Amino acid sequence: MKGKKPKTVAIIPARYASTRLPGKPLLDLAGKPIIQHVYEQTSKATLVNSIVVATDDQRILTKVEEFGGKAVMTSSAHETGTDRLAEVARSLDAEIVVNVQGDEPFISPETIDSAILPLIEDKNLQMSTTCEPLARIEDLFNPNVVKVVLDQNQDALYFSRAPIPFPRSAYLASNKTSNEDLAVKLLEENPSILSIFRKHTGLYVYRRTFLLDFTAWPRSPLEQIESLEQLRALERGYKIRVIEVTHSSLGIDTAEDLARARHVLNL
């Protein structure tokens, strides 16, 4: 890491019209809106030079400015947070862009720095993301929990909503009945089986030029089947470095998630 470090900007996409939890960025958590928690945690990352919230709602922009943050209005037509990210990145003077999810109030600054570092150390790397150990056997079969498998260089081989790697022998031994039976069989055969699987988490880091190219490409076949954007990069032959982090993520997508977050903060 000799020489000047590249300028890095963290962008926090924040929509008001969340399907499962409307107004999510502005919901109260320990006396602050969720978006403020995310902003303040991101500001503690040592490799981030500046932060901006990208939103399509004036209420969010106003709230961010009220607590002293920076926010910009973006188009309401974006289909994904990545597209919103690219709109803002297009006008930025930065080499590296970090996509910090706006519903991660407990995001660890160390996690953000860990994801940025590979792009500083390897000038040829265009994209990185994070993962963590799979904590619960039932998450292996939950399509809302994305799994990732890695090569020996910690680059992604594939991301999927399905169980990967697939536990074939346990599947056959469970008589192919149900996911619950398979989970029991997996744990019977190998109590430490969970250590094999990795849960993908939603923090992404891009070189700015790559991000702009990425969002200009059409959706790829695997991306459409799995509904996972990152597969677009893999299908075009780009490497995605995956950093395993020690701080578990706790995203807020539902009212139950919000209750859990409040419980964590002893509210």
N, C-alpha and C positions, 0 to 999 in steps of 0.2 A: 504494500500500500504506500509506496514511496511517491512523493510528489503531491500535487494538489488534489484533494478529493473532489469528485464530480458533484455539481449542485444537485440536490435531491429535494423534490417537492412531494409532500403527501397530500393527496386529494381524497376527501371524504364525500362520496355520493350520498345524498339524503333526499328521499322522496317523502312527500306527505301522505300520498294516497296508497298506503300499504294495504293490500287486500285483507290480510289476516289481522292486522293491528293498525287501523287508520291513525294518522298523526303520530306515529311511533317516535320520530326523532324528538318530538316536543313533550313526550310523556315524562312525568316526574319520577326521578330516582334519587332518593336522599337529598331532596331539595334543589336538584338541578335537572334540567332536561337531559335525556339520554345523549343527545348530540354533544352537549357540553362535556360530559364524561369522556366521550370518545376523543374530542378535541384536546382536552387536557392531558389525557394519557399519551396521545400521539406527540404532543409538545415535549414530552420527556425523553423521546428517542434522540440519541446524541448524533445520529447520522442524517437527521431530517433538518433541512435548512429553513423551510417554511411550510405552512399548512393552509389549505383553502377548502371550504365546504362547497360542493357543487350541488345546487338544488334547483327545483322547478317551482318552488312555492315561496311567496313573499314572507309568509309567517316564519318559515325556517330561517331565511336570510336575516330578517329583523332580529330574531332571537340570538343568532350567532353574533351579530354586531353588538347586541346589548351586552353580551358577556366578554366583549373585546376581541372576538375572533374575526376572521376574514371569510366572506362568502361571496359567491357569484351566482347569478341566475343563468340557468341553461334551458335548452329547449324541453318542452314537455312531451315531445314526440319520441324520445329515446326509448328503445325496447329494453336496454340493459344498462346497468351501472357502468359498464366498461365504455359504452358509447358516450355516456355523460362525462366520464373521465377524459375521453379523447377530445371532446369539445373544449374543455378547459385547457388540456395539455397543449393543444394546438397553438395557443398564444403564450405559452410559458417559456421562460428562459431557464431551462433545466435539462440535464442529461438523463436523470433518473426520476421516474414517477412511481409513487407508491399508492396503491389502491387500498385504503383502510375502510372497512365496512362500517357504515354509520350506525349499525345496531350492535356494536361490540364495545360496550362501556367499560369492560374490564381488560381491554386489549393491553398486553404487556409491552412497554417500551423496548424491553430486551428482545421480544419477538420481532418487532419491527426492524430493529437494528440487525438482527440475525438474518433476516430476509434480504436486506439491502446489501450486506457485506459481500456476497458472492459476485454481484455485478461490479463492485469496486475492485475486487481481486482478479476477476477474469473479464478482460475487455471484450471477449468474443461472446460472452453470455448475454442473451437478450431478455431473459425472463426468469423469475424465480417465484416460489410460493412456499407455503408451510404445511406441515402435517404434525399430527400428534398420535400417540398410541390409541388404539381403539379401546375405550374404557369398558364397554358393555357388550356381551355376546349378541344381544338382540339388535344392536346397531349394525352388525354384520349383514343383516337381512333387511334393514331399513333403507328404502330407496332415497330418503331425504338425507341420509348420511353418506357422503361420497367417500369412496375408498380409493387408494392409490398404491401402486406397486412401483418399486424403484430398482434401478440397476446399481452396480457396485460403485458408481460415481455419484450416487444420490440424485440422478436425473430420473424423471418420471418415465416409466415404460407405458403406463396407461392409467386413466382415471375411469371409475365406473360407479354407478349406483348399485350394481350387483356385487355379490361377494367376490372379491379378488384378493389373493389367489383362491381358486375354487377348491374346497376341501373334498375331493372326489371320494376317497376311501370312507370317510365318515358319512358322506351322502349315501353311498351304497349300503353301508351297514345300518343306516337308519330306516331302511326299507322305503326310502323316498316318500315318506308320509307328509311331513310338515316341517316348516322352518324350526318350530319349537323342538321337535324330536331330533332334528339335525343338530341344534344347539346343544342339547343334552348329550348327544353322542360325541360331539366335538370335545366337550369338557371332560367326558369320561375317558376318552382316548388320550387327551393331553391337557391337563389342567392349566398349562401355561400357553395354550393355543393363541390367546389374544395377543401375545407379544409378536406374533407374525404379521398382524394386520395393522394398517395405518389409515387413520381418518384424515382426509384432506380438509384443511381449514381455508377460509376465504380471503386471506391476505395475499395480494399480488404485487410484484415489483417488476417494472418494465423499463427498458431504455425508451426514452420518449419517441424516438424515430420509429422503433419497432411497434410501439403502441398505436401510432397513427397508421402504420401499414396494416397491422392486425385488424383494426376496426374497419378497414376498407375492403378486406377480403370477404367474399361470400361465405355464408355459413356452410360448414363442411358436412359430409354425410354422417360421420360418427358423432359430431356435435349435435346434429339434429336428432339422432336416435337416442342419445343419452341425455340430451338437453344440458350439455356441459360445454361452455365456451372454450375452455382451455384445450380441448381436443382439436380445435382448429389449428393451433400452433403445432401440435404433435403431428398432425396429418401433413403439414407442409415441411416436416423434417427439422423443426427447431427443437432445441433442448429446453426443458424446463427444470431448473435445479429446485429440489424439494428439501427444505430445511426442517428437520424434526426439532420441535420446540418443547420446552419443559413446562411452560405455562399453558394450562388448558384454556380453551376459548369458551365463552358463554354468550352466544348470540341471542338476541331478543327478537323472536318472530311472532310469538303468540302471547296472549294474556297470561298463560301459564308460565312462560319464560320470564315475563316481567315480575310475576309473583316470586319466582325462584331468585331472581336478581335482588329483589327487595329483601328477601330472606337472608341472602348472602351478606347484605349490608345491615342485617339485624333491625329491619324496619317493621 
